């Protein structure tokens, strides 16, 4: 099971970039507005 990382930021582009890169490295991500 991959570690889960919570991303909380109001910059949508930053959140999408972080999610993409972290998921490519094998992490699960969850974002909140």
CHARMM internal coordinates of N, CA and C (Angstrom, degrees):
IC EDIT
DIST 1 N 1 CA 1.4598
DIST 1 CA 1 C 1.5301
ANGL 1 N 1 CA 1 C 108.88
DIST 1 C 2 N 1.3170
ANGL 1 CA 1 C 2 N 115.71
DIHE 1 N 1 CA 1 C 2 N 129.92
DIST 2 N 2 CA 1.4593
ANGL 1 C 2 N 2 CA 121.43
DIHE 1 CA 1 C 2 N 2 CA -178.40
DIST 2 CA 2 C 1.5279
ANGL 2 N 2 CA 2 C 110.48
DIHE 1 C 2 N 2 CA 2 C -78.22
DIST 2 C 3 N 1.3349
ANGL 2 CA 2 C 3 N 117.04
DIHE 2 N 2 CA 2 C 3 N 146.52
DIST 3 N 3 CA 1.4614
ANGL 2 C 3 N 3 CA 120.33
DIHE 2 CA 2 C 3 N 3 CA 175.41
DIST 3 CA 3 C 1.5322
ANGL 3 N 3 CA 3 C 110.52
DIHE 2 C 3 N 3 CA 3 C -60.81
DIST 3 C 4 N 1.3247
ANGL 3 CA 3 C 4 N 115.86
DIHE 3 N 3 CA 3 C 4 N 146.37
DIST 4 N 4 CA 1.4645
ANGL 3 C 4 N 4 CA 122.01
DIHE 3 CA 3 C 4 N 4 CA 179.49
DIST 4 CA 4 C 1.5212
ANGL 4 N 4 CA 4 C 108.97
DIHE 3 C 4 N 4 CA 4 C -102.52
DIST 4 C 5 N 1.3252
ANGL 4 CA 4 C 5 N 116.35
DIHE 4 N 4 CA 4 C 5 N 130.41
DIST 5 N 5 CA 1.4609
ANGL 4 C 5 N 5 CA 122.36
DIHE 4 CA 4 C 5 N 5 CA 179.28
DIST 5 CA 5 C 1.5188
ANGL 5 N 5 CA 5 C 108.48
DIHE 4 C 5 N 5 CA 5 C -117.66
DIST 5 C 6 N 1.3281
ANGL 5 CA 5 C 6 N 116.06
DIHE 5 N 5 CA 5 C 6 N 128.76
DIST 6 N 6 CA 1.4610
ANGL 5 C 6 N 6 CA 122.48
DIHE 5 CA 5 C 6 N 6 CA 177.16
DIST 6 CA 6 C 1.5216
ANGL 6 N 6 CA 6 C 108.50
DIHE 5 C 6 N 6 CA 6 C -93.35
DIST 6 C 7 N 1.3257
ANGL 6 CA 6 C 7 N 116.16
DIHE 6 N 6 CA 6 C 7 N 127.48
DIST 7 N 7 CA 1.4624
ANGL 6 C 7 N 7 CA 122.10
DIHE 6 CA 6 C 7 N 7 CA 178.67
DIST 7 CA 7 C 1.5195
ANGL 7 N 7 CA 7 C 107.95
DIHE 6 C 7 N 7 CA 7 C -113.00
DIST 7 C 8 N 1.3262
ANGL 7 CA 7 C 8 N 116.41
DIHE 7 N 7 CA 7 C 8 N 119.66
DIST 8 N 8 CA 1.4626
ANGL 7 C 8 N 8 CA 121.53
DIHE 7 CA 7 C 8 N 8 CA 179.93
DIST 8 CA 8 C 1.5267
ANGL 8 N 8 CA 8 C 108.67
DIHE 7 C 8 N 8 CA 8 C -126.22
DIST 8 C 9 N 1.3223
ANGL 8 CA 8 C 9 N 116.07
DIHE 8 N 8 CA 8 C 9 N 108.96
DIST 9 N 9 CA 1.4571
ANGL 8 C 9 N 9 CA 121.05
DIHE 8 CA 8 C 9 N 9 CA 179.62
DIST 9 CA 9 C 1.5189
ANGL 9 N 9 CA 9 C 108.17
DIHE 8 C 9 N 9 CA 9 C -160.05
DIST 9 C 10 N 1.3171
ANGL 9 CA 9 C 10 N 116.92
DIHE 9 N 9 CA 9 C 10 N 154.78
DIST 10 N 10 CA 1.4595
ANGL 9 C 10 N 10 CA 120.00
DIHE 9 CA 9 C 10 N 10 CA -179.42
DIST 10 CA 10 C 1.5319
ANGL 10 N 10 CA 10 C 112.48
DIHE 9 C 10 N 10 CA 10 C -95.04
DIST 10 C 11 N 1.3255
ANGL 10 CA 10 C 11 N 117.56
DIHE 10 N 10 CA 10 C 11 N -1.38
DIST 11 N 11 CA 1.4629
ANGL 10 C 11 N 11 CA 121.89
DIHE 10 CA 10 C 11 N 11 CA 176.58
DIST 11 CA 11 C 1.5288
ANGL 11 N 11 CA 11 C 109.08
DIHE 10 C 11 N 11 CA 11 C -91.46
DIST 11 C 12 N 1.3229
ANGL 11 CA 11 C 12 N 116.84
DIHE 11 N 11 CA 11 C 12 N 102.17
DIST 12 N 12 CA 1.4617
ANGL 11 C 12 N 12 CA 122.18
DIHE 11 CA 11 C 12 N 12 CA -174.13
DIST 12 CA 12 C 1.5313
ANGL 12 N 12 CA 12 C 111.46
DIHE 11 C 12 N 12 CA 12 C -58.90
DIST 12 C 13 N 1.3216
ANGL 12 CA 12 C 13 N 117.63
DIHE 12 N 12 CA 12 C 13 N -42.99
DIST 13 N 13 CA 1.4660
ANGL 12 C 13 N 13 CA 120.51
DIHE 12 CA 12 C 13 N 13 CA -179.05
DIST 13 CA 13 C 1.5266
ANGL 13 N 13 CA 13 C 111.40
DIHE 12 C 13 N 13 CA 13 C -63.13
DIST 13 C 14 N 1.3109
ANGL 13 CA 13 C 14 N 117.46
DIHE 13 N 13 CA 13 C 14 N -39.97
DIST 14 N 14 CA 1.4626
ANGL 13 C 14 N 14 CA 121.64
DIHE 13 CA 13 C 14 N 14 CA 178.19
DIST 14 CA 14 C 1.5224
ANGL 14 N 14 CA 14 C 110.73
DIHE 13 C 14 N 14 CA 14 C -64.24
DIST 14 C 15 N 1.3177
ANGL 14 CA 14 C 15 N 116.82
DIHE 14 N 14 CA 14 C 15 N -44.09
DIST 15 N 15 CA 1.4649
ANGL 14 C 15 N 15 CA 121.54
DIHE 14 CA 14 C 15 N 15 CA 179.79
DIST 15 CA 15 C 1.5261
ANGL 15 N 15 CA 15 C 110.10
DIHE 14 C 15 N 15 CA 15 C -61.48
DIST 15 C 16 N 1.3192
ANGL 15 CA 15 C 16 N 117.50
DIHE 15 N 15 CA 15 C 16 N -45.24
DIST 16 N 16 CA 1.4666
ANGL 15 C 16 N 16 CA 120.98
DIHE 15 CA 15 C 16 N 16 CA -179.87
DIST 16 CA 16 C 1.5285
ANGL 16 N 16 CA 16 C 111.12
DIHE 15 C 16 N 16 CA 16 C -63.36
DIST 16 C 17 N 1.3237
ANGL 16 CA 16 C 17 N 116.69
DIHE 16 N 16 CA 16 C 17 N -40.76
DIST 17 N 17 CA 1.4621
ANGL 16 C 17 N 17 CA 120.67
DIHE 16 CA 16 C 17 N 17 CA 178.82
DIST 17 CA 17 C 1.5208
ANGL 17 N 17 CA 17 C 111.12
DIHE 16 C 17 N 17 CA 17 C -64.93
DIST 17 C 18 N 1.3250
ANGL 17 CA 17 C 18 N 116.63
DIHE 17 N 17 CA 17 C 18 N -45.11
DIST 18 N 18 CA 1.4636
ANGL 17 C 18 N 18 CA 120.34
DIHE 17 CA 17 C 18 N 18 CA 178.14
DIST 18 CA 18 C 1.5204
ANGL 18 N 18 CA 18 C 111.32
DIHE 17 C 18 N 18 CA 18 C -62.04
DIST 18 C 19 N 1.3300
ANGL 18 CA 18 C 19 N 116.63
DIHE 18 N 18 CA 18 C 19 N -45.30
DIST 19 N 19 CA 1.4671
ANGL 18 C 19 N 19 CA 120.53
DIHE 18 CA 18 C 19 N 19 CA 179.03
DIST 19 CA 19 C 1.5245
ANGL 19 N 19 CA 19 C 110.78
DIHE 18 C 19 N 19 CA 19 C -58.62
DIST 19 C 20 N 1.3049
ANGL 19 CA 19 C 20 N 116.64
DIHE 19 N 19 CA 19 C 20 N -47.11
DIST 20 N 20 CA 1.4661
ANGL 19 C 20 N 20 CA 121.20
DIHE 19 CA 19 C 20 N 20 CA -178.33
DIST 20 CA 20 C 1.5289
ANGL 20 N 20 CA 20 C 110.79
DIHE 19 C 20 N 20 CA 20 C -59.64
DIST 20 C 21 N 1.3234
ANGL 20 CA 20 C 21 N 116.12
DIHE 20 N 20 CA 20 C 21 N -51.20
DIST 21 N 21 CA 1.4623
ANGL 20 C 21 N 21 CA 119.80
DIHE 20 CA 20 C 21 N 21 CA -176.43
DIST 21 CA 21 C 1.5224
ANGL 21 N 21 CA 21 C 112.23
DIHE 20 C 21 N 21 CA 21 C -67.26
DIST 21 C 22 N 1.3156
ANGL 21 CA 21 C 22 N 117.86
DIHE 21 N 21 CA 21 C 22 N -40.93
DIST 22 N 22 CA 1.4622
ANGL 21 C 22 N 22 CA 120.50
DIHE 21 CA 21 C 22 N 22 CA 179.89
DIST 22 CA 22 C 1.5248
ANGL 22 N 22 CA 22 C 111.20
DIHE 21 C 22 N 22 CA 22 C -67.16
DIST 22 C 23 N 1.3147
ANGL 22 CA 22 C 23 N 117.35
DIHE 22 N 22 CA 22 C 23 N -40.10
DIST 23 N 23 CA 1.4635
ANGL 22 C 23 N 23 CA 120.39
DIHE 22 CA 22 C 23 N 23 CA 178.87
DIST 23 CA 23 C 1.5264
ANGL 23 N 23 CA 23 C 110.85
DIHE 22 C 23 N 23 CA 23 C -66.39
DIST 23 C 24 N 1.3076
ANGL 23 CA 23 C 24 N 117.89
DIHE 23 N 23 CA 23 C 24 N -35.20
DIST 24 N 24 CA 1.4763
ANGL 23 C 24 N 24 CA 121.00
DIHE 23 CA 23 C 24 N 24 CA 176.25
DIST 24 CA 24 C 1.5207
ANGL 24 N 24 CA 24 C 111.28
DIHE 23 C 24 N 24 CA 24 C -64.09
DIST 24 C 25 N 1.3377
ANGL 24 CA 24 C 25 N 116.55
DIHE 24 N 24 CA 24 C 25 N -29.02
DIST 25 N 25 CA 1.4648
ANGL 24 C 25 N 25 CA 121.10
DIHE 24 CA 24 C 25 N 25 CA 179.39
DIST 25 CA 25 C 1.5241
ANGL 25 N 25 CA 25 C 112.42
DIHE 24 C 25 N 25 CA 25 C -87.41
DIST 25 C 26 N 1.3409
ANGL 25 CA 25 C 26 N 116.97
DIHE 25 N 25 CA 25 C 26 N 0.02
DIST 26 N 26 CA 1.4564
ANGL 25 C 26 N 26 CA 120.32
DIHE 25 CA 25 C 26 N 26 CA 174.36
DIST 26 CA 26 C 1.5177
ANGL 26 N 26 CA 26 C 115.97
DIHE 25 C 26 N 26 CA 26 C 101.06
DIST 26 C 27 N 1.3214
ANGL 26 CA 26 C 27 N 117.60
DIHE 26 N 26 CA 26 C 27 N 7.39
DIST 27 N 27 CA 1.4601
ANGL 26 C 27 N 27 CA 121.20
DIHE 26 CA 26 C 27 N 27 CA 178.31
DIST 27 CA 27 C 1.5198
ANGL 27 N 27 CA 27 C 110.41
DIHE 26 C 27 N 27 CA 27 C -90.27
DIST 27 C 28 N 1.3176
ANGL 27 CA 27 C 28 N 116.53
DIHE 27 N 27 CA 27 C 28 N 152.23
DIST 28 N 28 CA 1.4579
ANGL 27 C 28 N 28 CA 121.59
DIHE 27 CA 27 C 28 N 28 CA 168.45
DIST 28 CA 28 C 1.5237
ANGL 28 N 28 CA 28 C 106.06
DIHE 27 C 28 N 28 CA 28 C -91.34
DIST 28 C 29 N 1.3172
ANGL 28 CA 28 C 29 N 117.23
DIHE 28 N 28 CA 28 C 29 N 144.46
DIST 29 N 29 CA 1.4605
ANGL 28 C 29 N 29 CA 119.99
DIHE 28 CA 28 C 29 N 29 CA 178.98
DIST 29 CA 29 C 1.5193
ANGL 29 N 29 CA 29 C 110.51
DIHE 28 C 29 N 29 CA 29 C -128.29
DIST 29 C 30 N 1.3130
ANGL 29 CA 29 C 30 N 114.59
DIHE 29 N 29 CA 29 C 30 N 150.99
DIST 30 N 30 CA 1.4641
ANGL 29 C 30 N 30 CA 122.83
DIHE 29 CA 29 C 30 N 30 CA 173.05
DIST 30 CA 30 C 1.5193
ANGL 30 N 30 CA 30 C 105.65
DIHE 29 C 30 N 30 CA 30 C -136.14
DIST 30 C 31 N 1.3167
ANGL 30 CA 30 C 31 N 117.33
DIHE 30 N 30 CA 30 C 31 N 130.77
DIST 31 N 31 CA 1.4593
ANGL 30 C 31 N 31 CA 119.78
DIHE 30 CA 30 C 31 N 31 CA 179.80
DIST 31 CA 31 C 1.5215
ANGL 31 N 31 CA 31 C 110.39
DIHE 30 C 31 N 31 CA 31 C -117.08
DIST 31 C 32 N 1.3171
ANGL 31 CA 31 C 32 N 114.26
DIHE 31 N 31 CA 31 C 32 N 149.47
DIST 32 N 32 CA 1.4647
ANGL 31 C 32 N 32 CA 121.69
DIHE 31 CA 31 C 32 N 32 CA 177.12
DIST 32 CA 32 C 1.5220
ANGL 32 N 32 CA 32 C 107.95
DIHE 31 C 32 N 32 CA 32 C -131.98
DIST 32 C 33 N 1.3234
ANGL 32 CA 32 C 33 N 116.73
DIHE 32 N 32 CA 32 C 33 N 146.57
DIST 33 N 33 CA 1.4738
ANGL 32 C 33 N 33 CA 119.82
DIHE 32 CA 32 C 33 N 33 CA -179.56
DIST 33 CA 33 C 1.5159
ANGL 33 N 33 CA 33 C 112.79
DIHE 32 C 33 N 33 CA 33 C -70.00
END
COOR INIT
IC SEED 1 N 1 CA 1 C
IC BUILD
